[in-house]
Amino acid sequence: MLFGKKTATSEVDDTAAAEYAARDRVTSADASRPQGKGRPTPRRREAEAANRRPLVVDKKTMSAEQKAKVREERAKARESMLRGEERYLPPRDRGPERRFLRDAVDSRWNIGEVLLPIMLFLLVMTFLPIEWARMSAFLAVYGLILFGIVDCWLLWRRTKKRFVQEFGHEPGRGSAWYLVMRSFQMRGSRVPRAAVERGSELGRR
């Protein structure tokens, strides 16, 4: 009987030991498995939050020194754009072809650049209580418009011919309008500023 009890006790002990071993294996497996897969740990979440930056800078939170620096950088970028530096130009003004078109306008006198001041003078004349003065002003306005159209046509014809000689193909779409719009601006207000003198030989640069 004593032997039998001892055997039963041994079997119970063996069963308990097997259960403990099984629990240890499960605990070890769970410990090796990453907890919360796909969920960032608090440290990772804090790092991501620290790396976030606002897309729009709030000027109210900027110091006086930072604001002065931003203004200085903008002023430098504008000056570079006015000088015609390629990297600061808007897309419509970039490239040697657009530069050639600008030089074609800047290298000559254009009726369009004096059209606005003359138009203002003629507009004042239309308010004079003199019949012949008003009629003369109206006729002069129409004459200037016609002269400006002819001048632009001659400019485009000459420029297109030289363009083909320099680049081997005709100007792209919108080139004529780009040329005409610049020719109707006063020389000092053109953007980018004129880079060649009047009377200069037109060529690719």
Salt bridges, closest charged atoms under 4 A:
ASP30 OD1 - ARG33 NH2 3.85
GLU48 OE2 - ARG44 NE 3.35
GLU72 OE2 - LYS76 NZ 3.48
GLU85 OE2 - ARG83 NH2 2.79
GLU86 OE1 - ARG99 NH2 3.09
ASP93 OD1 - ARG92 NH1 3.38
GLU97 OE2 - HIS169 NE2 3.05
ASP103 OD2 - ARG205 NE 2.68
ASP106 OD2 - ARG182 NH2 2.98
ASP106 OD1 - ARG190 NH1 2.75
GLU113 OE2 - ARG190 NH2 3.48
GLU113 OE1 - ARG198 NH2 2.55
GLU131 OE1 - ARG134 NH2 2.56
ASP151 OD1 - ARG108 NH2 3.01
GLU166 OE2 - ARG162 NH2 3.84
GLU201 OE2 - ARG162 NH1 3.59
